Amino acid sequence: MGNRGRGVIPRAAAARQVLLDQHPDCSVIIPLDGALTTAPVRTLLPHPYSNPSAMRERVVRFHPLYYDSVLDGSETATTRFDEPCAIGPAWLLFEFDDEYKRLPGHINSIEPKRFDQITDEDAQREGGTVAADLQALLRTHYPTIQPESRVDIVPFRVEQVGA
């Protein structure tokens, strides 16, 4: 937060905890080494408390290009780097320029592996063909990803739409 020309000012720990309680999947803008960057809110608190009664609906964000392939079932997994997901119900949220679309979904499992161990099968579950293509695509979403980085392969299903 900031105003009167002060730029982005990091939030205090109490405000970070509220963000974590209310929006556990959100990212926040922070100043770092003279530049602005984003970070998952969960990484901003060293030892947050966990309040189960404060748990909100889970959200998995997608680029809008994937909407049709998720809706028609040709994409049944997503690969995430430093964006933890939880098994169970979740909204699959697609962020278009002028609107959001969401689908009710269910995260079936979380399969951790190294980035350099992504397989052709992983790529095919995301509507691709070979691992190298998926890795190249992931580098555009996650520029800091390294061969030894841990990623999560997250198989999901879309729950019945329009019922």
N, C-alpha and C positions, 0 to 999 in steps of 0.2 A: 504494500500500500504506500501511497505517497501523494502529496498534493503540494501546491505552491512551488512547483519546480524542483522539489526534492528528489524526484525519481522514485524508484522502487525501494521501499523500506521493508526489511524482513519482519514478519509477524513475530510476536512474543510466543513463548511456549504454550501458554493457555489458549491462545487463538489457534495455534497449530493443532492442539489436541481437539478442539471443537471441529476443525476442518476434518481431522482424521475420523472423529466419531460420525459426523454427518455425511462426509463424502470420502470414504476410504480409498477410492480409486482415482481421486483427482490429482492433478499436477499443479504446482504453484510456480510463479515466476520469482526468481531470486537473483540478487546481484552476486556475481562470483568473479573474482579477479578482474574487476573493472568492466565486466560485460554482464548482460542479462542471459539467464538460462532457465530452463524448467527442471523441476525435480519432483518425483512422487512425494506427496505429503508424508507418507509413512517413513521416508528416509530422513525427515527433518527433526524427529524426536528420538533421542537415544534409547529411552526406556518408557514408552507410552503405556498407560494403563489400558486394559481392554474391558469394555463395558458391553456385555452381550445384549443388554436391552437397548443399546444405542445402535446396534447393527442395522444398516439400511439395505435397501435392495442393491444387489451387486450389478455393476455395469461393465461390459466389455466393449470398448470403442473400436470401430472399424472405419477405414477409409470408405467413402461412398462407392468407389469402383467395385467393391465386393458385394454390394447389396443383392444384386440379382443372382449371383452364384451361391450365396448363402441361402437365399429364399428358395431357389430351385433344388437345393441339396447337392450341387456339384462341389461345393466347398464345405467340408465337415470338420475342419480343424483350423487353428490359427497358431502361429508361433510367436511367442512373446519374450522380450528381453527386458528384464528389470520392470516388469508389469505383472505382478503376481495375480493369479486368478484363484478362485476357490471353487471346489466341486459343489455342484448344486444349481439351483435356479439363478438365472442372470438375464438381464436385458442385454441384447445385442444391439448396440447403438451405432447408427451410421450418420456421420456428420457431413451433410451436404452444405453448400454455400449459404443457402437461404432457408434451410429447414433441417430438422432431425427426423429420422425414421428409426423406429425400434421394433425389434422382433422378440417375442418371448423365447428364451432359450434355456438350455440346461448344459452345464459343463460336466462332461462325463468322467474325465480324468485329467491328470496333469502328469506329463511325461518329461522329466528333466533330462537334458543331455547337453553335451558340448556343441557349440555352433558348428565346429568342423566335423561333427558326427551326424549331421542331418542327412537323412537318406532320401532316395528317390520316392519311397513310399510316403514319407512325410510331405514331400512336394506334391504328390498326387492327391493327398487328402485336402490340400489347399487349392486344388484345381489346376496344378501345374504338372510338369512332366519329370524333371530331373532336379536333384539336390542343388546343383550349381546355380540353376536359375532361381530357386527359392533363396539361396544364400545371397545372390546378387540383389534381389528384391529387398530382402531384409536389411541389407547395408544401406539402402536408400531411406528406410524408416528409422534405422538405428545406426547413425554414422560412427559411433564409438565402439561398435561391436568388434570383438577380436576372435580369432579362431578358437581360443580356449574359453571364451565366454560361455556361461551357462545360459541356455534358453529353455523355455518350457513349450513343449508341443501340447496344445490344449484342444483335444477332440470335444466337439459339442454337437448338439442337435437343436434344431428349431422345433419348439413346441407347436401345437396346432394353431395356425393363424386364422383369425376370422371366425372362430367357433362361437 
